[in-house]
Amino acid sequence: MNRLYKLKSFVLVVAFLAFADITTAQNFTLDPGNVVNETIMSDGFVEPEVDAINNLSTNLILDYELVSNTLNPAWEILVCDNINCYVGAVADGTMDPIAAGEREMIFKVTFDPKNVTGIGSISYAVWDQNDLNSIDTVTFNFTVEQAVSITSEQLDAQVKLFPQPSEDVMHISFNASLGKVNVEIFTLSGSIVKRQDVSDPSELINVSDLAPGIYVLHLSTDIGVVNKRILIQ
């Protein structure tokens, strides 16, 4: 489609929709929807995406155009359609055809706030190239909060092991904010004798197969590392 014609047609469609106070995208369905909200820590990283489901009995070809971008320039983004990925907020494009009844990712935003807090969004109008009455707006909203640092002493205090000493099983409990915990048990000479992934903040670890003695329990969390000495009897 001629670029100038496409822009003129797009403006006319938007004007019509504003006048009629309606927005329709019956030719395709957006999943999980046309608005995606993400709240992350300033040292975090997310890759939200939106899929389109073709509701037609023929191929669906989508055009898109940047509507607004209020993202902090310090943030790093990569915008992908179903063909390519672009550094920064790509201005417009045409996607590969989506077969009748099929689902395909149409937008994915790889977002890295680079330790900068704030709020911002990026929006794209997307429509069926062959039906300018079918139009929707996909918006990604980002809220970046300050990452909370934690001392090793504070982290250690969030992990509880009992009973001490242990004989058959050891109960491990930790704050759910630590995320997924990987447990490794080492001898004092540095040999690993047990590994276990722990997703439940309260879980039992079987230590009945360990010889009596002193071991080091090494816990890797999403926030940091905890090492605790344990006694098996």
Sine and cosine of phi, psi and omega as CSV:
sin_phi,cos_phi,sin_psi,cos_psi,sin_omega,cos_omega
0.00,0.00,0.69,-0.72,0.05,-1.00
-0.85,0.53,0.72,-0.69,-0.09,-1.00
-0.87,0.50,-0.70,0.71,-0.02,-1.00
-0.91,0.42,-0.68,0.74,0.01,-1.00
-0.89,0.45,-0.65,0.76,-0.02,-1.00
-0.88,0.47,-0.70,0.72,-0.01,-1.00
-0.90,0.44,-0.70,0.71,0.01,-1.00
-0.89,0.46,-0.69,0.73,0.00,-1.00
-0.90,0.44,-0.65,0.76,0.00,-1.00
-0.89,0.46,-0.70,0.72,0.01,-1.00
-0.88,0.48,-0.67,0.74,0.01,-1.00
-0.89,0.45,-0.65,0.76,-0.01,-1.00
-0.91,0.41,-0.72,0.70,0.01,-1.00
-0.87,0.49,-0.67,0.74,0.01,-1.00
-0.89,0.46,-0.66,0.75,0.02,-1.00
-0.89,0.45,-0.71,0.70,-0.02,-1.00
-0.90,0.44,-0.63,0.78,0.02,-1.00
-0.90,0.44,-0.66,0.76,-0.01,-1.00
-0.92,0.39,-0.65,0.76,-0.06,-1.00
-0.99,0.12,-0.20,0.98,-0.01,-1.00
0.85,0.52,0.66,0.76,0.06,-1.00
-0.67,-0.74,0.42,-0.91,0.14,-0.99
-0.69,-0.72,0.79,-0.61,-0.06,-1.00
-0.75,-0.66,0.61,-0.79,0.09,-1.00
-0.61,-0.79,0.76,0.65,-0.11,-0.99
-0.91,0.41,-0.34,0.94,0.01,-1.00
-0.96,0.30,-0.31,0.95,0.01,-1.00
-0.49,-0.87,0.41,-0.91,0.04,-1.00
-0.90,-0.43,0.71,-0.71,-0.01,-1.00
-0.99,-0.12,0.71,-0.70,0.00,-1.00
-0.73,-0.68,0.84,-0.55,0.26,0.97
-1.00,0.08,0.09,1.00,-0.03,-1.00
0.54,-0.84,-0.05,-1.00,-0.05,-1.00
-1.00,-0.05,-0.02,1.00,0.07,-1.00
-0.77,-0.64,0.81,-0.59,0.03,-1.00
-0.87,-0.49,0.83,-0.56,0.00,-1.00
-0.94,-0.33,0.77,-0.63,0.02,-1.00
-0.78,-0.62,0.78,-0.62,0.13,-0.99
-0.87,-0.49,0.86,-0.51,-0.07,-1.00
-0.68,-0.73,0.26,-0.97,0.10,-0.99
-0.98,0.20,0.39,-0.92,-0.08,-1.00
-0.90,0.43,-0.33,0.94,0.06,-1.00
-0.98,-0.21,0.29,0.96,-0.05,-1.00
-1.00,-0.03,-0.17,-0.99,-0.09,-1.00
-0.30,-0.95,0.79,-0.61,0.01,-1.00
-0.70,-0.72,0.37,-0.93,0.04,-1.00
-0.68,-0.74,0.92,0.38,0.02,-1.00
-0.93,0.36,0.49,-0.87,0.03,-1.00
-0.61,-0.79,0.32,-0.95,0.06,-1.00
-0.79,-0.61,0.74,-0.67,0.06,-1.00
-0.98,-0.20,0.42,-0.91,0.14,-0.99
-0.88,-0.48,0.69,-0.72,0.07,-1.00
-0.95,-0.31,0.84,-0.54,-0.03,-1.00
-0.97,0.25,0.90,-0.44,0.00,-1.00
-1.00,-0.03,0.03,1.00,-0.06,-1.00
-1.00,-0.02,0.19,-0.98,0.09,-1.00
-1.00,-0.09,0.07,1.00,0.04,-1.00
-0.79,-0.61,0.08,-1.00,0.05,-1.00
-0.88,0.48,0.56,-0.83,0.06,-1.00
-0.93,-0.36,0.82,-0.57,0.06,-1.00
-0.90,-0.43,0.87,-0.49,-0.07,-1.00
-0.98,-0.22,0.72,-0.70,0.21,-0.98
-0.98,-0.21,0.42,-0.91,0.06,-1.00
-0.54,-0.84,0.38,-0.93,0.00,-1.00
-0.51,-0.86,0.64,-0.77,0.02,-1.00
-0.90,0.43,0.79,-0.62,0.02,-1.00
-0.98,-0.17,-0.71,0.71,0.01,-1.00
-0.41,-0.91,0.44,-0.90,0.02,-1.00
-0.52,-0.86,0.96,-0.28,0.03,-1.00
-0.92,-0.39,0.36,0.93,0.01,-1.00
-0.94,0.33,0.57,-0.82,0.05,-1.00
-0.90,0.44,0.77,-0.63,0.00,-1.00
-0.86,0.52,-0.36,0.93,0.02,-1.00
-0.96,0.27,-0.33,0.94,0.01,-1.00
-0.97,0.23,0.52,-0.85,-0.01,-1.00
-0.96,-0.28,0.82,-0.57,0.01,-1.00
-0.75,-0.66,0.46,-0.89,0.12,-0.99
-0.76,-0.65,0.88,-0.48,-0.03,-1.00
-0.97,-0.24,0.82,-0.57,0.00,-1.00
-0.90,-0.43,0.69,-0.72,0.25,-0.97
-0.98,-0.19,-0.31,-0.95,-0.03,-1.00
-1.00,0.05,0.24,0.97,0.08,-1.00
-0.85,-0.53,-0.82,0.57,-0.14,-0.99
-0.73,-0.69,0.21,-0.98,0.14,-0.99
-0.89,-0.45,0.60,-0.80,-0.09,-1.00
-0.78,-0.63,0.70,-0.72,0.08,-1.00
-0.96,0.27,0.84,-0.54,-0.04,-1.00
1.00,0.04,-0.12,-0.99,-0.07,-1.00
-1.00,0.08,0.99,-0.12,0.03,-1.00
-0.86,0.51,0.64,-0.77,-0.12,-0.99
-0.97,0.26,-0.65,0.76,-0.06,-1.00
-0.22,-0.98,0.14,-0.99,0.03,-1.00
0.04,-1.00,0.13,-0.99,0.08,-1.00
-0.83,-0.56,0.74,-0.68,-0.09,-1.00
-1.00,-0.04,0.29,-0.96,0.12,-0.99
-0.91,0.41,0.49,-0.87,0.01,-1.00
-0.86,0.50,0.58,-0.81,0.11,-0.99
-0.95,-0.32,0.82,-0.57,-0.08,-1.00
-0.91,0.41,0.38,-0.92,-0.02,-1.00
-0.81,0.59,0.78,-0.63,0.05,-1.00
0.97,0.25,-0.01,1.00,-0.07,-1.00
-1.00,-0.01,0.35,-0.94,0.07,-1.00
-0.93,-0.37,0.64,-0.77,0.04,-1.00
-0.47,-0.88,0.59,-0.81,0.09,-1.00
-0.91,0.41,0.76,-0.65,0.02,-1.00
-0.91,-0.42,-0.43,0.91,0.07,-1.00
-0.62,-0.78,0.73,-0.68,0.18,-0.98
-0.66,-0.75,0.76,-0.65,0.01,-1.00
-0.91,-0.42,0.93,-0.37,0.12,-0.99
-0.99,0.10,0.88,-0.47,-0.21,-0.98
-0.83,-0.55,0.84,-0.54,0.04,-1.00
-0.78,-0.63,0.94,-0.35,-0.08,-1.00
-0.97,0.25,-0.13,0.99,0.06,-1.00
0.82,0.57,0.66,0.75,0.05,-1.00
0.89,0.45,0.45,0.89,0.04,-1.00
-0.91,-0.43,0.83,-0.56,-0.02,-1.00
-0.99,0.11,0.22,-0.97,0.05,-1.00
0.61,-0.79,-0.08,-1.00,0.06,-1.00
-0.77,-0.64,0.47,-0.88,0.02,-1.00
-0.07,-1.00,0.20,-0.98,-0.03,-1.00
-0.52,-0.86,0.30,-0.95,0.10,-1.00
-0.67,-0.74,0.73,-0.68,-0.09,-1.00
-0.78,-0.62,0.64,-0.77,0.07,-1.00
-0.79,-0.61,0.73,-0.68,0.21,-0.98
-0.99,0.14,0.68,-0.73,-0.01,-1.00
-0.69,-0.72,0.68,-0.73,-0.07,-1.00
-0.48,-0.88,0.35,-0.94,0.07,-1.00
-0.94,0.35,0.85,-0.52,-0.03,-1.00
-0.84,0.55,-0.49,0.87,-0.06,-1.00
-0.99,-0.14,0.08,1.00,-0.01,-1.00
-0.45,-0.89,1.00,-0.06,-0.08,-1.00
-0.96,0.29,-0.06,1.00,0.12,-0.99
-0.99,0.12,-0.13,0.99,0.02,-1.00
-0.97,-0.25,0.97,-0.26,-0.11,-0.99
-0.56,-0.83,0.56,-0.83,0.08,-1.00
-0.52,-0.85,0.19,-0.98,0.04,-1.00
-0.84,-0.54,0.80,-0.59,0.03,-1.00
-0.98,-0.21,0.84,-0.55,-0.06,-1.00
-0.83,-0.56,0.74,-0.67,0.11,-0.99
-0.94,-0.34,0.89,-0.46,0.04,-1.00
-0.97,-0.24,0.75,-0.66,-0.02,-1.00
-0.84,-0.54,0.76,-0.65,0.15,-0.99
-0.87,-0.49,0.86,-0.51,-0.05,-1.00
-0.93,-0.36,0.87,-0.50,-0.01,-1.00
-0.96,-0.28,0.43,-0.90,-0.03,-1.00
-0.91,0.42,0.79,-0.61,0.06,-1.00
-0.92,0.39,0.70,-0.72,-0.03,-1.00
-1.00,-0.05,0.87,-0.48,0.05,-1.00
-0.98,0.22,0.45,-0.89,-0.03,-1.00
-0.66,-0.75,0.69,-0.72,0.00,-1.00
-0.98,0.21,0.32,-0.95,0.02,-1.00
-0.89,0.46,-0.55,0.84,0.02,-1.00
-0.93,0.38,-0.65,0.76,0.03,-1.00
-0.91,0.41,-0.65,0.76,0.02,-1.00
-0.91,0.42,-0.70,0.72,0.00,-1.00
-0.87,0.50,-0.61,0.79,-0.04,-1.00
-0.94,0.35,-0.32,0.95,-0.03,-1.00
-1.00,0.07,-0.06,1.00,0.00,-1.00
-0.91,-0.42,0.82,-0.57,0.00,-1.00
-0.87,-0.48,0.69,-0.72,0.04,-1.00
-0.81,-0.58,0.74,-0.67,0.06,-1.00
-0.32,-0.95,0.43,-0.90,-0.03,1.00
-0.98,0.22,0.31,-0.95,0.09,-1.00
-0.76,-0.65,0.90,-0.44,0.04,1.00
-0.97,0.26,0.26,-0.97,0.01,-1.00
-0.92,-0.38,0.43,-0.90,0.00,-1.00
-0.85,-0.52,-0.82,0.57,-0.04,-1.00
-0.96,-0.29,-0.77,0.64,-0.01,-1.00
-0.73,-0.68,0.48,-0.88,0.10,-0.99
-0.86,-0.51,0.74,-0.68,0.01,-1.00
-1.00,-0.04,0.83,-0.56,0.07,-1.00
-0.92,-0.39,0.74,-0.67,0.07,-1.00
-0.72,-0.69,0.57,-0.82,-0.02,-1.00
-0.44,-0.90,0.28,-0.96,0.04,-1.00
-0.92,0.39,0.73,-0.68,-0.03,-1.00
-0.87,0.49,-0.38,0.92,0.00,-1.00
-0.91,0.40,-0.25,0.97,0.02,-1.00
-0.96,0.29,-0.25,0.97,0.04,-1.00
0.98,0.20,-0.57,-0.82,0.01,-1.00
-0.98,0.20,0.71,-0.71,-0.05,-1.00
-0.90,-0.43,0.76,-0.65,0.10,-0.99
-0.97,-0.24,0.82,-0.57,-0.05,-1.00
-0.96,-0.29,0.75,-0.66,0.12,-0.99
-0.75,-0.66,0.67,-0.74,0.04,-1.00
-0.91,-0.42,0.79,-0.61,-0.03,-1.00
-0.89,-0.46,0.50,-0.87,0.23,-0.97
-0.97,0.26,0.22,-0.98,0.01,-1.00
-0.92,0.40,-0.31,0.95,0.05,-1.00
-1.00,0.06,-0.05,1.00,0.08,-1.00
0.99,-0.17,0.07,1.00,0.01,-1.00
-0.99,0.11,0.74,-0.67,0.02,-1.00
-0.99,0.13,0.73,-0.68,-0.05,-1.00
-0.87,-0.49,-0.19,0.98,0.01,-1.00
-0.33,-0.94,0.62,-0.79,0.11,-0.99
-0.75,-0.66,0.58,-0.82,0.04,-1.00
-0.32,-0.95,0.75,-0.66,0.12,-0.99
-1.00,0.04,0.71,-0.71,-0.04,-1.00
-0.82,-0.57,0.89,-0.46,0.03,-1.00
-0.96,-0.28,-0.42,0.91,0.04,-1.00
-1.00,0.10,0.76,-0.65,-0.03,-1.00
-0.93,0.38,0.03,1.00,0.10,-1.00
-0.58,-0.81,0.94,-0.35,-0.13,-0.99
-0.51,-0.86,0.39,-0.92,0.01,-1.00
-0.98,-0.19,0.62,-0.78,0.07,-1.00
-0.88,-0.47,0.82,-0.57,0.00,-1.00
-0.97,0.24,0.88,-0.48,0.02,-1.00
-0.88,-0.48,0.24,0.97,-0.05,-1.00
-0.92,0.40,-0.37,0.93,-0.02,-1.00
-1.00,0.02,0.04,1.00,-0.01,-1.00
-1.00,-0.09,0.65,-0.76,0.04,-1.00
-0.93,0.36,0.52,-0.86,0.04,-1.00
-0.83,0.56,0.62,-0.78,0.02,-1.00
0.46,-0.89,-0.12,-0.99,-0.01,-1.00
-0.98,-0.18,0.72,-0.70,0.00,-1.00
-0.76,-0.65,0.22,-0.98,0.11,-0.99
-0.93,-0.37,0.84,-0.54,0.06,-1.00
-1.00,-0.08,0.89,-0.46,-0.05,-1.00
-0.95,-0.30,0.86,-0.51,-0.01,-1.00
-0.89,-0.45,0.85,-0.52,0.10,-1.00
-0.98,-0.19,0.83,-0.56,-0.01,-1.00
-0.86,-0.51,0.09,-1.00,0.05,-1.00
-0.93,0.36,-0.28,0.96,-0.06,-1.00
-0.97,-0.23,-0.57,0.82,-0.04,-1.00
0.01,-1.00,-0.26,-0.97,-0.10,-1.00
-0.88,-0.48,0.64,-0.77,0.05,-1.00
-0.81,-0.58,0.72,-0.69,0.10,-0.99
-0.86,-0.51,0.79,-0.61,0.01,-1.00
-0.72,-0.69,0.65,-0.76,0.11,-0.99
-0.99,0.13,0.67,-0.74,0.01,-1.00
-0.78,-0.63,0.43,-0.90,0.01,-1.00
-0.89,-0.47,0.83,-0.55,0.06,-1.00
-0.96,-0.28,0.76,-0.65,-0.01,-1.00
-0.84,-0.54,0.00,0.00,0.00,0.00
